């Protein structure tokens, strides 16, 4: 299956109030990766996910586009060692 890795992203642009969290959560669940997404006070959105690199690369590509209602201007991506996330992808508040 492949080694599990972790990706941490911060998305900026018009990313809050545009169904980005829900659509990213849905995509994360479709991909079978563990993790979460949440709004940040500064207007960005934070995503943390763990899974195989190919599945996470798919999630990163999805986040670069976002849903049609969003405008993603920048995605800061960090690849780090997995920390043992488990369970379904979720929205944190």
C-alpha positions as CSV (number, residue, x, y, z in Angstrom):
1,X,0.0,0.0,0.0
2,X,2.8,2.5,0.7
3,X,4.1,4.5,3.6
4,X,1.9,6.9,5.5
5,X,3.0,10.5,5.4
6,X,1.5,13.8,6.7
7,X,0.7,16.9,4.7
8,X,0.0,20.3,6.4
9,X,-1.5,23.0,4.2
10,X,-2.6,26.6,4.7
11,X,-4.9,28.0,1.9
12,X,-5.4,31.6,1.2
13,X,-7.7,33.6,-1.0
14,X,-11.5,33.6,-0.9
15,X,-11.5,30.4,1.1
16,X,-14.0,30.9,4.0
17,X,-17.7,30.8,3.6
18,X,-17.5,29.2,0.2
19,X,-18.0,25.5,1.0
20,X,-14.3,24.8,0.9
21,X,-14.3,23.0,4.2
22,X,-17.2,20.7,3.3
23,X,-16.0,19.9,-0.2
24,X,-12.4,19.2,1.1
25,X,-13.8,17.0,3.9
26,X,-15.9,15.1,1.3
27,X,-12.8,14.6,-0.9
28,X,-10.7,13.5,2.1
29,X,-13.3,10.9,3.0
30,X,-13.5,9.7,-0.7
31,X,-9.7,9.3,-0.7
32,X,-9.8,7.4,2.7
33,X,-7.3,9.8,4.4
34,X,-7.4,10.8,8.0
35,X,-7.3,14.4,9.0
36,X,-9.1,17.7,9.4
37,X,-9.8,21.1,8.0
38,X,-10.6,24.4,9.9
39,X,-10.9,28.1,9.4
40,X,-8.2,30.3,10.8
41,X,-8.8,33.7,12.5
42,X,-6.7,35.4,9.8
43,X,-9.0,34.3,6.9
44,X,-7.0,31.3,5.8
45,X,-8.0,27.7,6.0
46,X,-5.7,25.0,7.6
47,X,-5.7,21.4,6.4
48,X,-3.8,18.5,8.1
49,X,-4.1,15.0,6.6
50,X,-2.3,11.6,6.8
51,X,-2.3,8.8,4.2
52,X,-0.3,7.5,1.3
53,X,1.6,10.1,-0.7
54,X,-0.5,9.5,-3.9
55,X,-3.8,10.0,-2.1
56,X,-2.5,13.1,-0.3
57,X,-1.2,14.5,-3.6
58,X,-4.7,14.2,-4.9
59,X,-6.0,16.1,-1.9
60,X,-3.4,18.8,-2.4
61,X,-4.4,19.1,-6.1
62,X,-8.1,19.4,-5.0
63,X,-7.2,22.1,-2.4
64,X,-5.3,24.1,-5.1
65,X,-8.6,24.3,-7.1
66,X,-11.3,24.3,-4.4
67,X,-15.0,24.3,-5.2
68,X,-16.3,26.7,-7.9
69,X,-17.4,29.1,-5.2
70,X,-13.9,29.5,-3.8
71,X,-10.8,31.3,-5.1
72,X,-7.6,29.7,-3.9
73,X,-4.7,32.1,-4.4
74,X,-2.0,30.2,-2.6
75,X,-1.5,26.9,-0.9
76,X,1.5,26.6,1.5
77,X,2.3,22.8,1.6
78,X,4.5,21.1,4.1
79,X,5.3,17.3,4.0
80,X,6.3,15.9,7.4
81,X,6.4,12.6,9.2
82,X,3.1,11.0,10.0
83,X,2.0,11.4,13.6
84,X,-0.7,8.6,13.8
85,X,-3.9,10.4,12.8
86,X,-6.8,8.0,12.5
87,X,-10.5,8.1,11.8
88,X,-12.5,9.9,9.1
89,X,-11.6,13.3,7.7
90,X,-13.5,15.9,9.6
91,X,-14.3,19.6,9.9
92,X,-13.0,21.3,13.1
93,X,-14.5,24.5,14.4
